[in-house]
Amino acid sequence: MYPTIRKKIDEESSSNGASGKYPSVGLVIGATGIVGMSLVEILPLPDTPEGPWKVVG
């Protein structure tokens, strides 16, 4: 996994705690490809359907 993705996930995890900030969780398989990277960037946005998503890749 790219270091920037890992850092972002770690920051969100530490700041989120168990507050339930994310209504949905998505596991992105192949997060290093073009489509996977797009999903990792788009899903956490508040305007995505059923979002924002907590993304794990």
N, CA, C and O of each residue as an XYZ file, in Angstrom:
228
protein
N       0.852     -1.180      0.000
C       0.000      0.000      0.000
C       0.893      1.237      0.000
O       1.939      1.267      0.649
N       0.465      2.249     -0.735
C       1.233      3.478     -0.788
C       1.295      4.117      0.607
O       0.314      4.075      1.350
N       2.442      4.706      0.963
C       2.568      5.324      2.287
C       1.541      6.422      2.536
O       1.085      6.587      3.668
N       1.167      7.181      1.499
C       0.191      8.254      1.714
C      -1.182      7.705      2.060
O      -1.910      8.287      2.864
N      -1.532      6.575      1.446
C      -2.822      5.951      1.763
C      -2.804      5.429      3.190
O      -3.748      5.650      3.948
N      -1.720      4.729      3.561
C      -1.606      4.183      4.913
C      -1.663      5.314      5.933
O      -2.335      5.183      6.956
N      -0.964      6.431      5.671
C      -0.963      7.555      6.593
C      -2.366      8.122      6.752
O      -2.795      8.416      7.868
N      -3.090      8.280      5.631
C      -4.441      8.830      5.689
C      -5.377      7.908      6.469
O      -6.183      8.369      7.277
N      -5.262      6.604      6.220
C      -6.103      5.637      6.933
C      -5.792      5.669      8.420
O      -6.703      5.651      9.248
N      -4.497      5.715      8.767
C      -4.105      5.756     10.174
C      -4.597      7.025     10.850
O      -5.060      6.979     11.990
N      -4.502      8.171     10.154
C      -4.973      9.431     10.723
C      -6.481      9.388     10.961
O      -6.956      9.828     12.008
N      -7.226      8.864     10.005
C      -8.675      8.786     10.150
C      -9.058      7.815     11.260
O     -10.012      8.058     11.998
N      -8.323      6.723     11.379
C      -8.604      5.740     12.418
C      -8.352      6.319     13.797
O      -9.145      6.116     14.716
N      -7.241      7.044     13.944
C      -6.902      7.588     15.253
C      -7.829      8.738     15.636
O      -8.177      8.891     16.806
N      -8.226      9.539     14.664
C      -9.115     10.651     14.981
C     -10.561     10.203     15.126
O     -11.342     10.849     15.825
N     -10.923      9.117     14.481
C     -12.301      8.633     14.504
C     -12.616      7.912     15.803
O     -13.679      8.115     16.391
N     -11.694      7.071     16.251
C     -11.965      6.271     17.432
C     -13.136      5.348     17.185
O     -13.190      4.690     16.146
N     -14.071      5.281     18.109
C     -15.244      4.427     17.960
C     -16.508      5.263     17.861
O     -17.584      4.818     18.261
N     -16.380      6.469     17.332
C     -17.511      7.394     17.320
C     -18.567      7.052     16.280
O     -19.675      7.586     16.334
N     -18.243      6.158     15.319
C     -19.223      5.803     14.300
C     -19.412      6.896     13.272
O     -20.528      7.107     12.797
N     -18.358      7.592     12.919
C     -18.431      8.698     11.969
C     -18.822      8.234     10.578
O     -19.457      8.981      9.835
N     -18.454      7.017     10.216
C     -18.701      6.506      8.872
C     -19.884      5.545      8.878
O     -19.875      4.564      9.622
N     -20.910      5.812      8.054
C     -22.049      4.904      7.998
C     -21.749      3.635      7.210
O     -22.440      2.631      7.382
N     -20.729      3.659      6.345
C     -20.405      2.509      5.498
C     -18.904      2.276      5.501
O     -18.112      3.205      5.661
N     -18.527      1.004      5.320
C     -17.114      0.631      5.265
C     -16.886     -0.114      3.963
O     -17.670     -0.992      3.602
N     -15.810      0.232      3.250
C     -15.493     -0.433      1.990
C     -14.082     -0.986      2.012
O     -13.155     -0.300      2.442
N     -13.908     -2.215      1.557
C     -12.598     -2.818      1.403
C     -12.271     -2.791     -0.082
O     -12.976     -3.399     -0.888
N     -11.205     -2.089     -0.443
C     -10.812     -1.967     -1.844
C      -9.678     -2.946     -2.105
O      -8.575     -2.784     -1.583
N      -9.956     -3.963     -2.915
C      -8.934     -4.924     -3.317
C      -8.286     -4.382     -4.591
O      -8.978     -4.040     -5.550
N      -6.977     -4.308     -4.593
C      -6.278     -3.749     -5.751
C      -6.205     -2.241     -5.682
O      -6.361     -1.559     -6.695
N      -5.966     -1.713     -4.487
C      -5.952     -0.262     -4.290
C      -4.751      0.412     -4.944
O      -4.664      1.640     -4.938
N      -3.822     -0.361     -5.509
C      -2.667      0.243     -6.160
C      -2.900      0.468     -7.648
O      -2.087      1.135     -8.289
N      -3.971     -0.058     -8.219
C      -4.288      0.155     -9.632
C      -5.025      1.464     -9.837
O      -5.349      2.164     -8.877
N      -5.286      1.788    -11.081
C      -5.947      3.054    -11.408
C      -7.363      3.110    -10.835
O      -7.747      4.102    -10.215
N      -8.125      2.059    -11.039
C      -9.504      2.039    -10.547
C      -9.528      2.004     -9.024
O     -10.320      2.707     -8.397
N      -8.665      1.190     -8.431
C      -8.607      1.102     -6.973
C      -8.244      2.428     -6.334
O      -8.844      2.827     -5.337
N      -7.257      3.116     -6.908
C      -6.865      4.426     -6.375
C      -8.010      5.430     -6.505
O      -8.213      6.263     -5.621
N      -8.746      5.351     -7.589
C      -9.893      6.249     -7.765
C     -10.942      5.997     -6.691
O     -11.492      6.939     -6.119
N     -11.218      4.727     -6.418
C     -12.189      4.393     -5.369
C     -11.720      4.874     -3.999
O     -12.510      5.400     -3.215
N     -10.432      4.690     -3.715
C      -9.881      5.120     -2.428
C     -10.027      6.632     -2.263
O     -10.261      7.110     -1.153
N      -9.892      7.384     -3.346
C     -10.014      8.841     -3.279
C     -11.467      9.310     -3.231
O     -11.777     10.292     -2.556
N     -12.356      8.621     -3.938
C     -13.735      9.092     -4.086
C     -14.642      8.667     -2.929
O     -15.458      9.468     -2.470
N     -14.521      7.443     -2.455
C     -15.465      6.932     -1.458
C     -15.521      7.733     -0.150
O     -16.609      7.868      0.410
N     -14.413      8.267      0.363
C     -14.510      9.032      1.620
C     -15.207     10.389      1.500
O     -15.487     11.021      2.519
N     -15.491     10.845      0.294
C     -16.128     12.150      0.119
C     -17.568     12.115      0.627
O     -18.246     11.097      0.489
N     -18.040     13.215      1.212
C     -19.389     13.226      1.788
C     -20.516     13.145      0.765
O     -21.645     12.824      1.135
N     -20.246     13.427     -0.517
C     -21.317     13.411     -1.510
C     -21.433     12.075     -2.257
O     -22.185     11.991     -3.228
N     -20.716     11.039     -1.834
C     -20.868      9.719     -2.454
C     -22.116      9.040     -1.893
O     -22.480      9.276     -0.740
N     -22.777      8.200     -2.692
C     -23.971      7.506     -2.201
C     -23.665      6.696     -0.938
O     -22.682      5.958     -0.877
N     -24.520      6.852      0.055
C     -24.373      6.191      1.358
C     -23.092      6.584      2.054
O     -22.651      5.873      2.957
N     -22.473      7.696      1.669
C     -21.171      8.090      2.204
C     -21.270      9.073      3.325
O     -22.371      9.507      3.663
N     -20.173      9.440      3.910
C     -18.820      9.070      3.514
C     -18.493      7.637      3.931
O     -19.032      7.118      4.908
N     -17.607      7.020      3.174
C     -17.205      5.650      3.432
C     -15.867      5.621      4.157
O     -14.989      6.441      3.890
N     -15.721      4.690      5.060
C     -14.419      4.371      5.646
C     -13.786      3.385      4.698
O     -14.337      2.306      4.477
N     -12.637      3.726      4.128
C     -12.006      2.893      3.104
C     -10.792      2.190      3.678
O      -9.935      2.807      4.310
N     -10.734      0.887      3.447
C      -9.596      0.079      3.840
C      -9.090     -0.612      2.587
O      -9.876     -1.217      1.858
N      -7.794     -0.533      2.324
C      -7.268     -1.140      1.103
C      -5.946     -1.815      1.316
O      -5.378     -2.372      0.376
